[in-house]
Amino acid sequence: MASAVSYEYLKSIQGVPGGIPTLDDNGEIPGGQLPQGLLLFVGQYALETDLTTAYPTAEIAQFAYVDETISFWYWNAASTIEAWVNQEIEEADYILLTAAEQSMVPYLIVPTTVTP
């Protein structure tokens, strides 16, 4: 047996966190209605220069995918370099991030020296 849901209830949860998303004039879900983790991804770009042109600055841990390098890039402003960087970072840069930033940043630690 199906249970009924009131129209008023459905309208009351439209456009609120955990509710039913609405669409903006472009037919997209507004950023404020998306889960926090999705707001960190800023898109996919063919070239690194396309990314840096679109986002000359960003928020810590925002990331994008760059086809040219076949990898994710993230904004590393809290680290020793203030720019978009490839997912491969030195451990010294990674440890400068807070624990919260470290948990949100996709990364691979590149050893400073490799011993066979």
C-alpha positions in Angstrom: 0.0 0.0 0.0 1.5 3.4 -1.0 1.4 6.3 1.4 0.5 9.8 0.3 2.9 12.7 0.5 1.4 16.2 0.6 2.1 18.8 -2.0 2.8 21.3 0.8 5.5 19.0 2.2 7.2 18.5 -1.2 7.2 22.3 -1.7 8.6 22.9 1.8 11.7 20.7 1.0 12.5 22.2 -2.4 15.8 24.0 -2.6 16.9 23.2 1.0 19.9 21.0 2.1 18.8 17.4 2.1 15.7 18.3 0.2 14.7 18.4 -3.5 17.0 20.4 -5.6 15.6 23.1 -7.9 17.1 24.4 -11.2 18.4 27.9 -12.0 17.8 29.8 -15.2 20.5 27.7 -16.9 18.9 24.4 -16.0 21.5 23.6 -13.4 21.3 23.0 -9.6 22.6 26.1 -7.8 25.8 25.5 -5.8 24.1 26.2 -2.5 22.0 23.1 -2.9 24.9 20.8 -3.7 26.7 18.7 -1.1 29.9 20.4 0.2 32.3 17.9 -1.4 30.9 18.7 -4.9 31.6 22.4 -4.5 35.3 21.6 -4.4 35.4 20.2 -8.0 35.7 23.1 -10.4 35.6 21.2 -13.7 37.5 19.4 -16.4 39.9 21.3 -18.7 41.8 20.4 -21.8 45.0 22.3 -20.8 46.6 23.5 -17.6 46.4 27.1 -19.0 42.6 26.7 -19.5 42.3 25.9 -15.8 44.5 28.8 -14.7 42.7 31.2 -16.9 39.3 30.1 -15.7 40.4 30.1 -12.0 43.4 32.4 -11.5 42.7 32.0 -7.7 40.6 29.5 -5.8 39.8 28.2 -2.4 42.0 25.7 -0.6 41.4 22.1 -1.7 39.3 23.0 -4.8 40.4 20.7 -7.6 40.0 20.1 -11.3 40.9 17.5 -13.9 43.3 18.5 -16.7 43.3 16.3 -19.8 46.7 17.5 -20.9 48.4 15.9 -17.9 45.8 13.1 -17.3 45.6 14.1 -13.7 43.8 16.1 -11.0 45.1 19.5 -10.0 44.2 21.3 -6.8 44.6 24.7 -5.3 47.5 24.7 -2.9 47.5 28.2 -1.4 48.2 27.0 2.1 51.3 25.2 1.0 54.7 26.6 0.0 53.5 27.4 -3.5 50.4 29.5 -4.1 49.0 28.1 -7.3 47.3 25.2 -9.0 49.5 22.2 -8.6 49.4 18.7 -9.9 48.2 16.0 -7.6 51.7 14.9 -7.0 53.3 17.0 -4.3 56.3 16.7 -2.1 55.7 15.5 1.4 57.1 18.8 2.8 54.3 20.7 1.0 51.6 18.2 2.1 52.4 18.3 5.8 52.0 22.1 5.8 48.2 21.6 5.2 45.9 21.3 8.2 44.4 17.9 8.9 41.1 19.1 7.5 42.8 20.3 4.3 44.8 17.1 4.0 41.6 15.0 4.2 40.0 17.0 1.3 42.9 17.2 -1.1 43.5 14.4 -3.6 47.2 13.7 -3.4 50.1 11.4 -4.1 53.3 12.0 -2.1 56.3 12.1 -4.4 59.4 11.0 -2.4 62.2 13.6 -2.5 64.7 10.8 -3.1 64.2 7.3 -4.4 66.4 4.5 -3.3 66.2 1.3 -5.4 
